[in-house]
């Protein structure tokens, strides 16, 4: 057993890692350090001392104490006991050989005290440096500017000029211009339609023959369009149901409304077993023989994975080969840029065309106002005898709609929520005879 204890296996630990530091044996190192500390506490290191400090040659013979009697010997023993210091307390006493640890605090750089003295002397003398003089000048100018701005703000504007004169400029007027960054389309008009349109030359009180005929043709075309729309509606509704009376319409209505009711009752009476189950169910019935096995499912999974990998490899190869087709890519990019420019030009052309038209803003569609035209019988030779047509307010209202400033509107109809009560007054009743 002893041999086994002596021949103990050494632990194979890597000391280059922090994990293995805990398992290393450091008892010898700790003992050595503890011994070194004890030596420093009790008179310094023995290795550093000289032989004269460690050893003393005792030349004088030992003198035996002269004991006169037993009582004096006992007193002397007690006195020595009191004077003798315990070993544990002797360690705490000051050792003159060990130098005290001195840590320097509040270290000052050389020349700081002298510099401080110079600053104090300069402050007492009252002299100022160039930087201080410049700072004072800057403060004075800043204060003056602040005072002037305050006076201007609180001062009333007083200037002698003619308010209704034409010679005055904008600088003379007491108006503050508000600065703001408007968007690009701020100055653009929604449409190119003029606010006040010039009327047709045929609408004059004394028009030329050709101009008058052109205006009449224009009015005729408008009326033809209206009649076509009315005829279309008539052909679709009234023309088809001319012969049917009210009684026949009621019969057809009843038959149409009662269609399918008898068939539903017949279906309810029949049993569910008679119906075809394949038609009722969404999915067809599953047979046990057609059910897939686990091996078949695994094969399908593997095939799907292989297809996926094959697809990924194909994509990677295509990306790698794209480096060699840089010329064709550049051509494609140029073609795309050309198409974009063409589309841009077309869009600008479309916008230019649409600026002459009215935009759709609300639900209603804009309708052109009726043409103000005088028939041949109504024409007069002088302007005084001519009767006015149209209304100025309506004309301006339609102009705003045409220029896409406001949405097209229709006059709201006034509807009554209740039926008006009819009764006869006593005064209006006929006298009873």
DAKA-V876665 format. One line per field, one symbol per residue. ss: DSSP state (~ for helix, > for strand, _ for the rest). burial: b if it has 24 or more other C-alpha atoms within 12 Angstrom, else e. Layout:
ss=???
burial=???
This chain:
ss=_~~~~~___________~~~______~~~~~~~~~~~~~~~_________~~~~_______________~~~~~~~~~~~~~~___~~~~_____________________~~~~~~~~~~~~~~____~~~~~~~~~~~~~~~~~~~~~~~~~_____________________________~~~______________~~~_____~~~~~~~~~~~~~~~~~~~~~~~~~~~~_________~~~~~~~~~~~~___~~~~~~~~~__~~~__~~~~_____________~~~~~~~~~~~~~~~~~~~~~~~~~~~~~~~~~~~~~~~~~~~~~~~~~~~~~~~~~~~~~_____________________________________~~~~~~~~~~~_______________________________
burial=eeeeeeeeeeeeeeeeeeeeeeeeeeeeeeeeeeeeeeeebebeeeeeeeeeeeeeeeeeeeeeeeeeeeeeeeeeeeeeeeeeeeeeeeeeeeeeeeeeeeeeeeeeeeeeeeeeeeeeeeeeeeeeeeeeeeeeeeeeeeeeeeeeeeeeeeeeeeeeeeeeeeeeeeeeeeeeeeeeeeeeeeeeebbebeeeeeeeebbbbebeeeebeebbeebeeeeeeeeeeeeeeeeeeeeeeeeeeeeeeeeeeeeeeeeeeeeeeeeeeeeeeeeeeeeeeeeeeeeeeeeeeeeeeeeeeeeeeeeeeeeeeeeeeeeeeeeeeeeeeeeeeeeeeeeeeeeeeeeeeeeeeeeeebbeeeeeebeeeebbbbeeeeeeeeeeeeeeeeeeeeeebbbbbbbbeeebeeeeeeeeeeeeeeeeeeeeeeeee
